[in-house]
Amino acid sequence: MPDFAYIARNMTGQRVEGTLVANSERDALSQLAGRDLFPVKVSADKKAMAAAASGEAIKVPVRIVVPVYAQLAALLRSGVPLLRSLQVISEQTSHPKLKAVLNDVRGRVEDGTTLADAMAHNPKAFDELSVSIVRAGGEGGFLEDALERVAAFAEQQGELKSRVMGALAYPVLLSVIGVSIVTGLLVFIVPNFKTLFANLERQGQLPGVTTALLTFSTFLQQYGLFLLAGMIGAGFLLNRHLKTERGRWQLDQFRIKVPMAGDIYLSLAVARFCRVLGTLLHGGVPIVRSLDISAESTGNKVLMAAVQNASENISSGQSLAEPLGKSGHFPKNVVEMIAVAEQSNSLESVLTQIADSLERATWRKLDLTVRLLEPLLLVILAIVVLIVVMALLLPVLKMGTTV
């Protein structure tokens, strides 16, 4: 249903602004009258109407949605009805897309749809994990706890992602600056020495490192644009290949096998799987459905296949730990802890402990790797610049000796 913005006056003459969901402007006016409000201006949100008419899902960033879960849980726990809670959150938010989504959810709930089903109609705002936990909470009578659990999980994952991106930002920036400096030297500075060394080159007395440097510099000057175009074209073709099923599988295999970085990536993916699975099980979602959702959360086709295989084993009455161990992608200590947890019927709590432990260990490993990577990049940059300088200085020294 469309989203209508309104300006009205209440019984005491005070100005009231907000939004509401209605089938038409007439319906919006009727709703305002039912609230004892006198409309001054009612206008439809054209973007929301267009999206509703086309069936297009409205995309809202995760960081914008996360506070909604905590706010909704707090209002419900305080005894505020669900419809009123959704309306309050919608009126308070300043994000237009989130406001449209919340009004759509409220309209569907008002029509008799459950909160989880209403959220599921907006898949670009509420992911499958959140919807499943909210559905389990609604059916089990612990909706407030479910919403708080979703909020805590989403906030924790967002913080972990921010920490990883923050740790990698400096090495990436350093690499870009280093490549730019070396390329600038080769394209703009080194060619100026070619005429200076022409006499030594004719006499065959030019050092080999200088000859190689000048040759490479000339190549970049003459064919640099073609090389750049070729790299862009290769990147485009590689990107298209990686979007295929086979390409994605090959990329995910490479991610978990690359030295150093592969271990960190694998540990984070396994930790995310354990946390999602533990959260779903704690929320009352059946284990087979929980495995299907948590398989997607790994973000890796290879790990997803291993989890899906484990799901099939669970359906046939077998354990979870055995197929995960046979896949060879899950650490042995993780598999052992899952096996013990299954026997003691404490799987959901143990999975959360595993996720916490893996994330702490992975963060320490990532921090150490980044600390080692920064000086290593500086040393590599210094060596490359030193080679360029020495290649230019050797002929100058030779010319001075000859004179």
Protein Blocks (a to p, Z undefined) as FASTA:
>chain_A
ZZdddddddfkopacddddddfbfklmmmmmmmnopacfbdcddfklmmmmmnopacddd
fklmmmmmmmmmmmmmnopafklmmmmmmmmpmbfklmmmmmmmmmmmmnopafklmmmm
mmmlmcfklmmmmmmmmmnopmmmmmmmmmmmmmmmmmmmmmmmmmmmmmmmmmmmmmmm
mmmmmmmmmmmmmmmmmmmmmnopacfklmmmmmmmmmmmmmmmmmmmmmmmmmmmmmmm
mmpmklmmmmmmmmmmpghjlmmmmmmmmmmmmmmmmmmmmnopafklmmmmmmmmnopa
klmmmmmmmmmmmmnopafklmmmmnopacfklmmmmmmmmmnopmmmmmmmmmmmmmmm
mmmmmmmmmmmmmmmmmmmmmmmmmmmmmmmmmmmmmmmmmZZ
